[in-house]
């Protein structure tokens, strides 16, 4: 099993061939982001023409990536080698200001010697 937690994050409840040997609780990463005045203006211009509003798409992706990395750091701090049940959540605090949270259950996984091997 790799020591890089990034490879061991799933929205599922486990990994085939591995068992949870210890649950370490919920881990999360939270970021609060807003668009700049320039970003809001650029987004407004893109809205006129329709389609993907790349200014907002990029902001959303950056926010999720930051929250995810913070969750990974939290998992490492509590001694996890994996995160299961990972999810994202977002809440708008006020117009243009959004909290993005990545969360899941930190666990310690070990290879399951009783698992059926895929052929």
N, C-alpha and C positions, 0 to 999 in steps of 0.2 A: 504494500500500500504506500503510495506516494505521500510525502510529508506536506505537500502543497494542498492546502484546504480547497483552493479554487477547483481542483479536479474532483472534489468530493462534496459538492453541493447539489442537492436535488429537491424538486418540488414534491417528490414521492416520499414514502415512509421508510425507505431503506435502499440498499444496493444489493443486487443479486450476488450471492456467494459470500456475503458479509453479514455479521450480526452485530446489533447494538449491545455492547458490553457495559456501557454506562451512559446514562442521560445526564447532561450537565445544565439543562434548563434553556430558557429562551435567550437568544442573542439577537441584537439588533444594531442597525446603523441608521442614523437619522441625519438628514440634511434639510435645510430650509433655503429655498432659492427664490429669486425674483428676477424678472426681466429688467434690463437697464432701459433707460429712456430711448436709447438708440435701438435696442433690440425690440422694444414695443413698437417703435415707428416702422422698423423694417418688417415686423410681423404684420402690421396694419396694411402696409403696401402689398405684401404677398397675399393677404386676404382678398384684396380687390380682384386679383387674377385667379383666385381659386387654387385647388390642388394642395399638395403638401406644403405646409408652412415650415420650411426648414429651420428657421430661427427657433421656433418653439420645439420642433423635433429634436434639435441639437441640445437645447436646454433640458428637455425631459431625459434624454439619454445620458447627459452628464450628471444629472441629479441621481438617476438610478445607479449609475456606475459608482458615484461617490458613496451613496448609501450602502451598496453592496460591499465595497471595499472596507467600509467601517464595520459592517457586520462580520466580515472575515477576520478583521483585527480583533473584534470582541470574542469571536470563537477561539482564536489562538490564545488570547489572554486567559480563558477559562480552561484551557488544556484540551480542547476538542481536536479531532482529526477529520471531522465531517460535520455538515449541517444538513438536516433533513427537514422536510415540510417547509421549505423556503418560500416566502411570498413577498410581494411589494404592496404597499399601501400609500395613498396620497391624500392629503387634506389641504384644502385652500383656507388659509388663515384670513386673508383679505384679498381683494382683487389684485392679482399679479404676484402674490406671495404664497408659495406652496411648500408644505412639508412632504418629503418623500422618505419612507421608511422601508428598509429591507429587514426581514426578520425570519427566524426559523428556530429549530431546536438543535442545540449543540450536543454532539454525541461523540463517544469513542467507539470506533468500529474495529472489529477484528475479523480475520478470515474465518468463515464457518466451515469446519472440516466435514460437516454433515451435508453440505449443500450439494445438489446435483450439478455436475459439470456439464456444460453445453458441449455438444459434439458437432 
